[in-house]
Amino acid sequence: MPNIDKRIYTPASVREMDRIAIEDQGIEGYTLMNRAGTGAFVAIGDWFPNAQRWLIMCGAGNNAGDGYVIARLALDAGFDVTTVALTKPQQLQGDAKQAWQDFQEAGGRVVPFAPGWPPDADIVIDALLGTGIDRPVTGEYLDAIEAINHAVLPVVAIDMPSGLNGETGAIMGSAVRADLTVTFVGRKQGFYLGAGPDHVGEVCFDDLEIPTAAIAHIEPTLIRFTADELAALLPPRHSTAHKGRFGHVLIVGGNQGMSGAVRLSGEAALRSGAGLVSIAMHPDGVASVGAGRPELMVRGVTSAADLDGLIERASVIALGPGLGQDDWSRGLLERVVNAPQPKVLDADALNLLAALPIHRDDWILTPHPGEAATLLGCSTADVQDDRLSALRELNQHFGGVTVLKGHGTLIGTAGEIPFLVDRGNPGMATAGMGDVLTGMVAGILAQCPERPQFAAAAAAFAHAVAGDHAAVQGERGLVASDLFSELRAVLNSAI
């Protein structure tokens, strides 16, 4: 049975899951609303135990209903509750109106949104708009969102930060910046795309006790890659294992003045568990790379012909770190892309590939948004505005597996649901991080050549988690090689 917490859906799919719960499973809508309000109430108490004065902002529809359930529970628990309504509660319909009436019968009072906001509070709960927004926010709702964002208070969003598009992650005029989002039934893809990661804060998920079997046929758009998948892909090794069973990675790159990139990639492949790692690079940097990491086998190459013997011995080839874009680089690219081994392409290999579009099923491309834009002939903004579409286009045009890097890295291949990596931090936005990831993808692919999408996702996940561990002492000043001391613990977590 699928783990619902790992599956990510469009808002329309989540609405269908709601319908199944109510119409097919016979769960009353108001029962689901009470479960949502109760789950949110518990989560708020767990995350913000010192908050005694709760300010609850209620709008229209079921999101407001959730807010009124939370308000009633907070009132019953003895908290100081201020409930602000942007839509007159008498105008609510169905379950939302019932939630307001129950709050009113419990002694709750509602005040309209007015200038001079906010009143004294320790926390703000956003139950204004939910997931259904499809046009820019205006009027009092816009004023309320802006007021929430300017208040120096913790903010909890119920189901979805108001003003954030649940499908694309776009800001619809303005959007609440939450510290915590408590979401229900299914995780929404807008949390992880576009501006979503900057607005949802931490995400707390509640399935509202809907039977998983009843909604298992609803296909997600993304699947969160987690430590469970990493452990399944890289189990403990047998006691009789030897280096020949874990692949031989060849890293090709390191043009003049760019030897550091292949050095980082080579060590990353070793740290990821590859049995052997060779580096083919410009002769000028061979001595420095070999001295810095003696476990690497380093060979200087003056032309593509010098690669032949190295390629014959390799089981996986990574091309791009420090490659450059001169004639030497182009020659190496043309030789490598026609080799029969699985390949990983990054950095300048991708920039060169854009001028020689080739479709292959045996490679993994690892572009950041700028490189993806070059490959697709569009702008970086275009890629970031619709990362899922960009991933699909890259898969269609170039084949194989694509790792679209960035906050919420996406890993996809044609015909399969993409993986999402929702780990990592801004400290990783620094030189050499992509070179480390390239080596990790190659190193894990060498151990699991039959599962390239999983290997790429495992590398992206372990890379991000190692970066999070390395950032414990602070994000600013983090460098790529800081990940090496963290990788062994991350990759051996199943042991």
TATA-V803241 format. One record per backbone hydrogen bond with DSSP energy under -0.5 kcal/mol. CO is the residue of the C=O (numbers start at 0). NH is the residue of the N-H. E is the energy in kcal/mol with one decimal. If there is no record, write none. Layout:
BEGIN
co=CO nh=NH e=E
co=CO nh=NH e=E
END
This chain:
BEGIN
co=1 nh=3 e=-0.9
co=2 nh=5 e=-1.7
co=2 nh=6 e=-0.5
co=3 nh=6 e=-0.9
co=5 nh=223 e=-3.7
co=6 nh=186 e=-0.8
co=7 nh=220 e=-2.7
co=7 nh=221 e=-1.5
co=8 nh=188 e=-2.5
co=9 nh=13 e=-1.8
co=10 nh=14 e=-2.4
co=11 nh=15 e=-1.8
co=12 nh=16 e=-1.9
co=13 nh=17 e=-2.2
co=14 nh=18 e=-2.3
co=15 nh=19 e=-2.4
co=16 nh=20 e=-2.1
co=17 nh=21 e=-2.2
co=18 nh=22 e=-3.3
co=18 nh=23 e=-0.7
co=19 nh=23 e=-1.3
co=19 nh=24 e=-2.1
co=20 nh=26 e=-2.5
co=25 nh=27 e=-0.6
co=27 nh=31 e=-1.9
co=28 nh=32 e=-2.2
co=29 nh=33 e=-2.2
co=30 nh=34 e=-2.2
co=31 nh=35 e=-2.5
co=32 nh=36 e=-2.8
co=33 nh=37 e=-2.5
co=34 nh=38 e=-2.7
co=35 nh=39 e=-2.5
co=36 nh=40 e=-2.5
co=37 nh=41 e=-2.5
co=38 nh=42 e=-2.2
co=39 nh=43 e=-2.8
co=40 nh=44 e=-2.1
co=41 nh=45 e=-2.2
co=42 nh=46 e=-2.7
co=43 nh=47 e=-2.8
co=47 nh=50 e=-1.6
co=49 nh=51 e=-0.6
co=51 nh=53 e=-0.7
co=51 nh=79 e=-2.3
co=52 nh=54 e=-0.5
co=52 nh=121 e=-3.0
co=52 nh=122 e=-1.3
co=53 nh=55 e=-0.6
co=53 nh=81 e=-3.0
co=54 nh=56 e=-0.6
co=54 nh=124 e=-3.0
co=55 nh=57 e=-0.6
co=55 nh=83 e=-2.7
co=56 nh=126 e=-2.5
co=57 nh=85 e=-2.6
co=57 nh=86 e=-0.6
co=59 nh=63 e=-0.7
co=60 nh=63 e=-0.5
co=60 nh=64 e=-1.6
co=61 nh=65 e=-2.5
co=62 nh=66 e=-1.8
co=63 nh=67 e=-2.3
co=64 nh=68 e=-2.0
co=65 nh=69 e=-2.4
co=66 nh=70 e=-2.4
co=67 nh=71 e=-2.2
co=68 nh=72 e=-2.4
co=69 nh=73 e=-2.7
co=70 nh=74 e=-2.4
co=71 nh=75 e=-2.6
co=72 nh=76 e=-1.7
co=73 nh=78 e=-2.4
co=74 nh=77 e=-1.6
co=78 nh=80 e=-0.8
co=79 nh=53 e=-2.7
co=81 nh=55 e=-2.9
co=81 nh=83 e=-0.6
co=82 nh=110 e=-2.7
co=83 nh=57 e=-3.2
co=84 nh=112 e=-1.2
co=87 nh=90 e=-2.2
co=88 nh=91 e=-1.4
co=92 nh=95 e=-1.0
co=92 nh=96 e=-1.0
co=93 nh=97 e=-1.9
co=94 nh=98 e=-2.3
co=95 nh=99 e=-2.0
co=96 nh=100 e=-2.5
co=97 nh=101 e=-2.4
co=98 nh=102 e=-1.9
co=99 nh=103 e=-2.7
co=100 nh=104 e=-2.7
co=101 nh=105 e=-1.3
co=102 nh=107 e=-2.4
co=103 nh=106 e=-1.7
co=108 nh=82 e=-0.7
co=110 nh=84 e=-2.4
co=113 nh=116 e=-0.9
co=121 nh=153 e=-0.7
co=122 nh=54 e=-2.4
co=123 nh=125 e=-0.6
co=123 nh=155 e=-2.8
co=124 nh=56 e=-3.1
co=124 nh=126 e=-0.8
co=125 nh=157 e=-2.5
co=126 nh=58 e=-2.2
co=127 nh=59 e=-1.3
co=128 nh=131 e=-0.7
co=130 nh=165 e=-0.5
co=137 nh=140 e=-0.8
co=137 nh=141 e=-1.0
co=138 nh=142 e=-2.1
co=139 nh=143 e=-2.8
co=140 nh=144 e=-2.4
co=141 nh=145 e=-2.4
co=142 nh=146 e=-2.2
co=143 nh=147 e=-2.5
co=144 nh=148 e=-2.3
co=145 nh=149 e=-1.4
co=146 nh=150 e=-1.1
co=147 nh=150 e=-0.6
co=150 nh=152 e=-1.8
co=153 nh=123 e=-2.4
co=154 nh=178 e=-2.7
co=154 nh=179 e=-1.5
co=155 nh=125 e=-3.4
co=156 nh=158 e=-0.7
co=156 nh=181 e=-2.5
co=157 nh=159 e=-1.9
co=159 nh=129 e=-0.5
co=160 nh=163 e=-2.0
co=161 nh=175 e=-2.6
co=162 nh=171 e=-3.2
co=164 nh=168 e=-2.0
co=165 nh=189 e=-2.5
co=168 nh=194 e=-1.9
co=169 nh=164 e=-3.0
co=169 nh=171 e=-0.6
co=170 nh=172 e=-1.6
co=171 nh=136 e=-2.9
co=171 nh=173 e=-1.1
co=175 nh=177 e=-0.8
co=178 nh=201 e=-2.3
co=179 nh=156 e=-2.9
co=180 nh=182 e=-0.7
co=180 nh=203 e=-2.9
co=181 nh=158 e=-3.8
co=182 nh=205 e=-2.0
co=183 nh=185 e=-2.9
co=186 nh=8 e=-3.2
co=187 nh=190 e=-1.8
co=188 nh=191 e=-1.5
co=188 nh=192 e=-0.8
co=192 nh=195 e=-2.4
co=194 nh=197 e=-1.4
co=195 nh=198 e=-2.3
co=195 nh=199 e=-1.9
co=198 nh=177 e=-3.0
co=201 nh=180 e=-3.1
co=201 nh=203 e=-0.5
co=202 nh=204 e=-0.5
co=203 nh=182 e=-2.7
co=205 nh=184 e=-1.9
co=206 nh=209 e=-1.7
co=210 nh=213 e=-1.0
co=210 nh=214 e=-0.7
co=211 nh=214 e=-1.1
co=211 nh=215 e=-0.8
co=214 nh=217 e=-1.7
co=216 nh=218 e=-0.7
co=220 nh=417 e=-0.6
co=221 nh=7 e=-2.7
co=222 nh=419 e=-2.5
co=225 nh=229 e=-1.7
co=226 nh=230 e=-2.5
co=227 nh=231 e=-2.0
co=228 nh=232 e=-2.1
co=229 nh=233 e=-2.2
co=237 nh=240 e=-1.8
co=241 nh=244 e=-2.2
co=242 nh=245 e=-1.5
co=243 nh=246 e=-0.5
co=245 nh=274 e=-1.0
co=246 nh=248 e=-0.5
co=246 nh=274 e=-0.7
co=246 nh=275 e=-1.9
co=247 nh=314 e=-3.1
co=247 nh=315 e=-1.6
co=248 nh=250 e=-0.5
co=248 nh=277 e=-3.2
co=249 nh=251 e=-0.5
co=249 nh=317 e=-3.2
co=250 nh=252 e=-0.5
co=250 nh=279 e=-3.1
co=251 nh=319 e=-2.2
co=253 nh=281 e=-2.0
co=254 nh=257 e=-2.4
co=257 nh=260 e=-0.6
co=257 nh=261 e=-0.7
co=258 nh=262 e=-1.8
co=259 nh=263 e=-2.3
co=260 nh=264 e=-2.3
co=261 nh=265 e=-2.9
co=262 nh=266 e=-2.1
co=263 nh=267 e=-2.3
co=264 nh=268 e=-2.2
co=265 nh=269 e=-1.9
co=266 nh=270 e=-3.2
co=267 nh=271 e=-1.2
co=268 nh=273 e=-2.0
co=269 nh=272 e=-1.9
co=275 nh=248 e=-2.8
co=276 nh=296 e=-2.2
co=277 nh=250 e=-2.8
co=278 nh=280 e=-0.5
co=278 nh=298 e=-3.1
co=279 nh=252 e=-2.2
co=280 nh=300 e=-2.9
co=281 nh=284 e=-1.6
co=282 nh=285 e=-1.1
co=284 nh=288 e=-2.0
co=285 nh=289 e=-2.5
co=286 nh=290 e=-2.1
co=287 nh=291 e=-1.7
co=288 nh=292 e=-1.5
co=292 nh=295 e=-2.0
co=295 nh=297 e=-0.7
co=296 nh=278 e=-3.1
co=298 nh=280 e=-2.3
co=302 nh=305 e=-1.3
co=303 nh=306 e=-1.9
co=304 nh=307 e=-1.2
co=306 nh=310 e=-2.9
co=307 nh=311 e=-2.0
co=308 nh=312 e=-1.1
co=309 nh=313 e=-0.8
co=310 nh=313 e=-0.7
co=314 nh=341 e=-0.7
co=315 nh=249 e=-2.5
co=316 nh=343 e=-2.4
co=317 nh=251 e=-3.4
co=318 nh=345 e=-2.1
co=319 nh=322 e=-2.4
co=319 nh=347 e=-0.9
co=320 nh=253 e=-2.3
co=321 nh=254 e=-3.8
co=325 nh=329 e=-2.3
co=326 nh=330 e=-2.2
co=327 nh=331 e=-1.8
co=328 nh=332 e=-2.4
co=329 nh=333 e=-2.5
co=330 nh=334 e=-1.7
co=331 nh=335 e=-2.6
co=332 nh=336 e=-2.7
co=333 nh=337 e=-0.6
co=335 nh=338 e=-2.0
co=341 nh=316 e=-2.2
co=342 nh=363 e=-2.3
co=343 nh=318 e=-3.1
co=344 nh=365 e=-2.2
co=345 nh=348 e=-1.8
co=346 nh=349 e=-1.3
co=346 nh=350 e=-1.5
co=347 nh=351 e=-2.5
co=348 nh=352 e=-1.9
co=349 nh=353 e=-1.6
co=351 nh=354 e=-1.1
co=351 nh=355 e=-0.5
co=352 nh=355 e=-1.2
co=357 nh=359 e=-0.5
co=361 nh=342 e=-2.1
co=362 nh=400 e=-2.3
co=363 nh=344 e=-2.7
co=364 nh=402 e=-3.3
co=366 nh=404 e=-2.5
co=367 nh=371 e=-2.7
co=368 nh=372 e=-2.2
co=369 nh=373 e=-1.8
co=370 nh=374 e=-2.4
co=371 nh=375 e=-2.0
co=372 nh=376 e=-1.3
co=372 nh=377 e=-2.1
co=378 nh=382 e=-1.7
co=379 nh=383 e=-2.5
co=380 nh=384 e=-2.3
co=381 nh=385 e=-1.0
co=382 nh=385 e=-0.6
co=383 nh=386 e=-0.6
co=385 nh=389 e=-2.1
co=386 nh=390 e=-2.5
co=387 nh=391 e=-2.2
co=388 nh=392 e=-2.4
co=389 nh=393 e=-2.4
co=390 nh=394 e=-2.3
co=391 nh=395 e=-2.4
co=392 nh=396 e=-2.8
co=393 nh=397 e=-2.5
co=393 nh=398 e=-0.5
co=394 nh=398 e=-1.6
co=397 nh=359 e=-2.4
co=399 nh=413 e=-0.6
co=400 nh=364 e=-2.9
co=401 nh=403 e=-0.7
co=401 nh=411 e=-2.3
co=402 nh=404 e=-1.0
co=403 nh=409 e=-2.0
co=408 nh=420 e=-2.3
co=409 nh=403 e=-2.8
co=410 nh=418 e=-2.7
co=411 nh=401 e=-2.8
co=412 nh=415 e=-1.9
co=417 nh=222 e=-1.8
co=418 nh=410 e=-2.3
co=419 nh=224 e=-2.8
co=419 nh=421 e=-0.6
co=420 nh=408 e=-1.0
co=424 nh=427 e=-2.0
co=425 nh=428 e=-1.8
co=427 nh=429 e=-2.1
co=429 nh=432 e=-1.6
co=430 nh=479 e=-0.7
co=431 nh=435 e=-2.0
co=432 nh=436 e=-2.2
co=433 nh=437 e=-2.4
co=434 nh=438 e=-2.0
co=435 nh=439 e=-2.2
co=436 nh=440 e=-2.9
co=437 nh=441 e=-2.3
co=438 nh=442 e=-2.6
co=439 nh=443 e=-2.6
co=440 nh=444 e=-2.5
co=441 nh=445 e=-2.0
co=442 nh=446 e=-0.7
co=443 nh=446 e=-0.6
co=443 nh=447 e=-1.6
co=447 nh=450 e=-1.8
co=450 nh=454 e=-2.7
co=451 nh=455 e=-2.6
co=452 nh=456 e=-2.4
co=453 nh=457 e=-2.9
co=454 nh=458 e=-2.2
co=455 nh=459 e=-2.3
co=456 nh=460 e=-2.6
co=457 nh=461 e=-2.8
co=458 nh=462 e=-2.6
co=459 nh=463 e=-2.1
co=460 nh=464 e=-2.7
co=461 nh=465 e=-2.6
co=462 nh=466 e=-1.9
co=463 nh=467 e=-2.0
co=464 nh=468 e=-2.5
co=465 nh=469 e=-2.5
co=466 nh=470 e=-1.3
co=468 nh=471 e=-1.4
co=469 nh=472 e=-0.6
co=470 nh=473 e=-2.1
co=474 nh=477 e=-1.9
co=478 nh=481 e=-1.8
co=479 nh=482 e=-1.8
co=480 nh=483 e=-1.1
co=481 nh=484 e=-0.5
co=482 nh=485 e=-1.3
co=482 nh=486 e=-1.5
co=483 nh=487 e=-0.6
co=485 nh=489 e=-1.7
co=486 nh=490 e=-3.0
co=487 nh=491 e=-1.4
co=489 nh=492 e=-1.1
co=491 nh=494 e=-1.7
END
